[in-house]
Amino acid sequence: MTEQSLPSLNVKRQDGVLWVSIDVPPVNLMTAQLMLDLDAVAASAENDPDLHVIVVQSANPEFFLAHGDLSFVEDPATYAALPIAEETLVGTGPMMRLHERWRRLPQTTIAKVAGLVRGGGSELVSSLDLRFAALETAAFGQFETLIGIVPGAGATAHLPRLVGRARALEIVLTGGLVDAATAERWGWVNRALPAAELDEYVEWVARTIATLPDGVRAAATEAIDAADGTLEDALRAEDRLLGETFTPAAGELARAALAAGVHTREVELDIEEVLRANLVRRS
C-alpha cells in the first residue's frame, strides 16, 4: 500500500485500486487547488498500466463536493487561465476540461457519494464511469440556473445520456436536490445503498474489477462504449473483442471452472462465487 497527501486530497493505493479522498474543509468546495490536484492525479493515472480502478470519495461525511468556488466570479480571467488538462477539449473552461480528462481515463472510475454533491461536484460525478450513493444522506443537484447561468462543466451533456431529456430538464431548470433513491431510479447513480453498507460494497466492486484477467476490463469497456454507434457496429466490436480475450489464460479459467463442478446443480446455484474464487487463486 502507498499513501500520499496533496493539498486537497488524500490518496491511497492498494492492489491496483487508487482511493482518492477529497478534503477541503469545511464543505469541500471545488477550489482552484482541488482542480489542480485532481488534474495531477489524472495525469499520473493516464499512463499507468498497473492501475485499474480509481475510487473518488470524500473525507467529509456531509459533503462529497459542495459545488464550484463561487468566488471565481470576482476574477474570471484567472480562473479561465488555470493550467488544467490544457490539451483536453481545447476551447472549453478548465473545469470542463478536468472532468473530460477524468472521463477519458483508461481506468474504471467510481464515485462513492455519502453526502451532498451539487454544481461542479455533480458534474464530476456524472463524468465518472460508476456512481454509488448512501441512501439516507446523499443528494445531487445542479443549481446553476438559480444564479442565472447554465451548468458549464458537463451537466447538460451527461445528464440526458444518464437520465433522459425530460429528467435532465427537471434537474437543471428547477435546481432542486435529487435524493439518492430517486437518483438511482432515474439512472443518475448505479445503486443507492444503506450508508452502513456503502463502503463495503464499493470496495467489493473496486477489487472485483481490479482483479479481472489482463485486458478483460478494457475490452469489456470498449465493447459497451461501442453501443453508442450503430447496432451492427456494436455487435462486430463485441465479436472482435471476444476473439481478442479468448486467450490461453481464459481457457485455463474455463477448465478450472469445469474442475470445480460447473454444470452441476450445486455449483450452478452459486457459479459467480466459484468463478471469483478461481480468479483469486490465480491473481
C-alpha positions as CSV (number, residue, x, y, z in Angstrom):
1,M,0.0,0.0,0.0
2,T,1.2,3.5,-0.8
3,E,-0.3,6.7,0.6
4,Q,0.3,10.4,-0.2
5,S,-1.3,13.7,0.5
6,L,-1.9,16.6,-1.9
7,P,-3.1,19.9,-0.5
8,S,-6.8,19.0,-1.1
9,L,-6.6,15.2,-1.5
10,N,-5.6,12.1,0.4
11,V,-4.5,9.3,-1.9
12,K,-4.1,5.7,-1.1
13,R,-3.2,2.9,-3.5
14,Q,-3.6,-0.8,-2.9
15,D,-3.8,-3.8,-5.3
16,G,-4.5,-1.9,-8.5
17,V,-7.0,0.4,-6.9
18,L,-6.4,4.1,-6.1
19,W,-8.6,5.7,-3.4
20,V,-8.9,9.5,-3.7
21,S,-10.4,11.3,-0.8
22,I,-11.5,14.9,-1.2
23,D,-10.6,17.0,1.8
24,V,-11.3,20.7,1.5
25,P,-12.8,21.9,4.8
26,P,-15.3,23.0,5.7
27,V,-17.6,21.9,2.8
28,N,-15.4,20.6,0.0
29,L,-15.7,23.4,-2.4
30,M,-14.3,22.8,-5.9
31,T,-11.4,25.3,-5.5
32,A,-8.6,26.0,-7.9
33,Q,-6.3,23.9,-5.7
34,L,-8.7,21.0,-5.8
35,M,-8.9,21.2,-9.5
36,L,-5.1,21.3,-9.8
37,D,-4.8,18.3,-7.5
38,L,-7.4,16.3,-9.4
39,D,-5.7,17.1,-12.6
40,A,-2.4,15.9,-11.2
41,V,-3.9,12.6,-10.1
42,A,-5.5,12.1,-13.6
43,A,-2.2,13.0,-15.3
44,S,-0.3,10.4,-13.2
45,A,-3.0,7.7,-13.9
46,E,-3.2,8.2,-17.7
47,N,-0.2,6.1,-18.5
48,D,-0.2,3.7,-15.5
49,P,-0.9,0.1,-16.8
50,D,-0.8,-1.3,-13.3
51,L,-3.7,0.9,-12.1
52,H,-7.1,-0.5,-12.9
53,V,-9.7,1.3,-10.7
54,I,-9.9,4.8,-9.2
55,V,-12.5,5.5,-6.4
56,V,-13.2,9.1,-5.6
57,Q,-14.7,9.7,-2.2
58,S,-14.9,12.4,0.5
59,A,-13.2,12.8,3.8
60,N,-16.3,14.9,4.8
61,P,-19.4,12.7,5.6
62,E,-21.8,15.7,4.9
63,F,-20.4,16.9,1.6
64,F,-18.9,14.9,-1.3
65,L,-18.4,18.2,-3.2
66,A,-20.5,21.3,-2.3
67,H,-20.1,22.9,-5.7
68,G,-17.6,25.1,-7.6
69,D,-16.0,28.0,-5.8
70,L,-18.3,30.9,-6.5
71,S,-15.6,33.5,-5.7
72,F,-14.3,32.7,-9.2
73,V,-16.8,35.3,-10.4
74,E,-14.6,38.0,-8.8
75,D,-11.6,37.0,-11.1
76,P,-12.9,35.1,-14.1
77,A,-9.7,35.7,-16.1
78,T,-7.5,33.9,-13.6
79,Y,-10.0,31.1,-13.4
80,A,-10.1,30.7,-17.2
81,A,-6.3,30.7,-17.3
82,L,-5.9,27.7,-14.9
83,P,-3.4,25.3,-16.5
84,I,-5.7,22.2,-16.2
85,A,-5.9,19.5,-18.8
86,E,-4.9,22.0,-21.4
87,E,-4.9,19.7,-24.4
88,T,-8.2,18.1,-23.4
89,L,-11.3,19.6,-25.2
90,V,-9.5,22.7,-26.2
91,G,-11.6,25.8,-26.2
92,T,-13.6,25.0,-23.1
93,G,-13.2,26.1,-19.5
94,P,-10.8,24.5,-17.0
95,M,-13.4,22.6,-15.0
96,M,-15.0,21.1,-18.1
97,R,-11.5,20.1,-19.4
98,L,-10.8,18.5,-16.0
99,H,-14.0,16.4,-16.0
100,E,-13.4,15.3,-19.6
101,R,-9.8,14.3,-18.7
102,W,-11.3,12.1,-15.9
103,R,-13.9,10.7,-18.3
104,R,-11.3,9.6,-20.7
105,L,-9.1,7.8,-18.2
106,P,-8.3,4.2,-19.1
107,Q,-9.1,3.1,-15.6
108,T,-12.6,2.3,-14.3
109,T,-13.6,5.4,-12.3
110,I,-16.1,5.2,-9.4
111,A,-17.7,7.9,-7.3
112,K,-18.7,6.9,-3.8
113,V,-21.1,9.6,-2.6
114,A,-22.1,9.7,1.1
115,G,-23.2,13.4,1.3
116,L,-24.3,16.3,-0.7
117,V,-22.9,17.0,-4.2
118,R,-24.0,19.9,-6.3
119,G,-23.0,22.0,-9.3
120,G,-19.4,21.3,-10.5
121,G,-19.3,18.4,-8.0
122,S,-22.3,16.7,-9.6
123,E,-20.7,17.2,-13.0
124,L,-17.5,15.5,-11.9
125,V,-19.6,12.6,-10.5
126,S,-21.6,12.4,-13.8
127,S,-18.3,12.2,-15.8
128,L,-17.1,9.1,-14.0
129,D,-17.9,5.5,-15.0
130,L,-19.8,4.3,-12.0
131,R,-21.7,6.0,-9.1
132,F,-22.8,4.7,-5.8
133,A,-24.6,6.7,-3.1
134,A,-25.6,6.5,0.6
135,L,-29.4,6.1,0.6
136,E,-30.1,8.2,3.7
137,T,-27.6,11.0,3.2
138,A,-26.6,11.5,-0.4
139,A,-28.3,14.0,-2.7
140,F,-27.4,15.5,-6.1
141,G,-28.2,18.9,-7.7
142,Q,-27.4,21.4,-10.4
143,F,-28.4,24.8,-9.1
144,E,-26.7,26.9,-11.7
145,T,-30.0,28.3,-13.2
146,L,-30.9,29.7,-9.8
147,I,-27.9,32.1,-10.1
148,G,-28.7,33.0,-13.7
149,I,-26.4,30.7,-15.7
150,V,-26.5,27.2,-17.2
151,P,-24.2,24.4,-16.0
152,G,-20.8,24.7,-17.5
153,A,-18.8,21.6,-16.7
154,G,-20.7,18.8,-18.4
155,A,-24.1,18.5,-16.8
156,T,-26.2,19.3,-19.9
157,A,-24.1,16.8,-21.9
158,H,-24.0,13.9,-19.4
159,L,-27.4,14.1,-17.8
160,P,-29.6,13.4,-20.8
161,R,-27.5,10.3,-21.5
162,L,-27.9,9.2,-17.9
163,V,-31.4,10.1,-17.0
164,G,-33.1,11.1,-20.3
165,R,-34.0,14.6,-21.7
166,A,-37.1,15.3,-19.6
167,R,-35.5,14.4,-16.3
168,A,-32.3,16.3,-17.2
169,L,-34.5,19.4,-17.9
170,E,-36.2,18.9,-14.5
171,I,-32.8,18.7,-12.7
172,V,-31.4,21.7,-14.4
173,L,-34.4,24.0,-14.7
174,T,-35.7,23.5,-11.1
175,G,-32.2,23.5,-9.4
176,G,-33.7,21.1,-6.8
177,L,-31.9,18.4,-4.9
178,V,-32.4,14.8,-6.1
179,D,-32.3,12.3,-3.2
180,A,-30.3,9.1,-3.6
181,A,-33.3,6.8,-4.1
182,T,-34.6,9.0,-6.9
183,A,-31.2,9.3,-8.5
184,E,-30.9,5.5,-8.5
185,R,-34.4,5.1,-10.0
186,W,-33.6,7.7,-12.7
187,G,-30.2,6.2,-13.6
188,W,-28.0,9.0,-12.2
189,V,-26.4,6.5,-9.9
190,N,-25.9,2.8,-10.2
191,R,-27.1,2.0,-6.7
192,A,-28.3,3.8,-3.6
193,L,-27.3,1.6,-0.6
194,P,-27.8,2.0,3.1
195,A,-25.0,4.2,4.4
196,A,-23.7,1.4,6.6
197,E,-23.2,-0.8,3.5
198,L,-21.8,1.7,1.1
199,D,-18.0,1.4,1.9
200,E,-18.0,-2.4,1.9
201,Y,-20.0,-2.6,-1.4
202,V,-17.8,-0.1,-3.3
203,E,-14.7,-1.8,-2.0
204,W,-16.1,-5.1,-3.3
205,V,-16.9,-3.6,-6.7
206,A,-13.4,-1.9,-7.0
207,R,-11.5,-5.0,-6.0
208,T,-13.6,-7.3,-8.2
209,I,-12.9,-5.1,-11.3
210,A,-9.2,-4.7,-10.4
211,T,-8.6,-8.5,-10.3
212,L,-10.2,-9.3,-13.7
213,P,-7.8,-11.0,-16.1
214,D,-5.4,-8.8,-18.0
215,G,-7.2,-6.9,-20.8
216,V,-10.7,-8.0,-19.9
217,R,-11.8,-4.8,-18.1
218,A,-10.6,-2.6,-21.0
219,A,-12.1,-4.9,-23.6
220,A,-15.5,-5.0,-21.9
221,T,-15.5,-1.2,-21.5
222,E,-14.6,-0.8,-25.2
223,A,-17.4,-3.2,-26.2
224,I,-20.0,-1.3,-24.1
225,D,-18.9,2.1,-25.4
226,A,-19.3,0.8,-28.9
227,A,-23.1,0.7,-28.3
228,D,-23.1,4.4,-28.8
229,G,-22.7,3.7,-32.5
230,T,-24.9,1.5,-34.8
231,L,-26.2,-1.8,-33.6
232,E,-24.3,-3.6,-36.3
233,D,-21.0,-1.9,-35.4
234,A,-21.6,-2.7,-31.7
235,L,-22.1,-6.4,-32.5
236,R,-19.0,-6.5,-34.6
237,A,-17.0,-4.8,-31.9
238,E,-18.2,-7.3,-29.4
239,D,-17.3,-10.3,-31.6
240,R,-13.8,-8.9,-32.3
241,L,-13.2,-8.2,-28.6
242,L,-14.4,-11.7,-27.6
243,G,-11.8,-13.1,-30.0
244,E,-9.1,-10.9,-28.6
245,T,-9.8,-12.0,-25.0
246,F,-10.2,-15.7,-25.8
247,T,-6.6,-16.4,-24.7
248,P,-4.9,-19.5,-23.2
249,A,-5.4,-17.9,-19.8
250,A,-9.1,-17.7,-20.4
251,G,-9.1,-21.4,-21.4
252,E,-7.4,-22.2,-18.1
253,L,-10.0,-20.4,-16.2
254,A,-12.8,-22.3,-18.1
255,R,-11.1,-25.7,-17.3
256,A,-10.7,-24.7,-13.7
257,A,-14.4,-23.9,-13.6
258,L,-15.2,-27.3,-15.0
259,A,-13.0,-29.0,-12.5
260,A,-14.8,-27.1,-9.7
261,G,-18.1,-28.6,-10.7
262,V,-19.6,-26.1,-13.2
263,H,-22.6,-27.8,-15.0
264,T,-23.7,-29.4,-11.7
265,R,-26.8,-28.2,-10.0
266,E,-24.9,-27.4,-6.7
267,V,-22.3,-25.2,-8.4
268,E,-24.7,-23.6,-10.9
269,L,-26.7,-22.2,-8.0
270,D,-23.7,-20.1,-6.9
271,I,-21.5,-20.1,-10.0
272,E,-20.4,-16.5,-9.6
273,E,-18.6,-17.2,-6.3
274,V,-16.9,-20.2,-7.8
275,L,-15.6,-18.2,-10.7
276,R,-14.4,-15.4,-8.5
277,A,-12.5,-17.9,-6.3
278,N,-10.7,-19.2,-9.4
279,L,-9.7,-15.6,-10.2
280,V,-8.4,-15.0,-6.7
281,R,-6.3,-18.2,-6.7
282,R,-4.7,-17.1,-10.0
283,S,-4.1,-13.5,-9.1
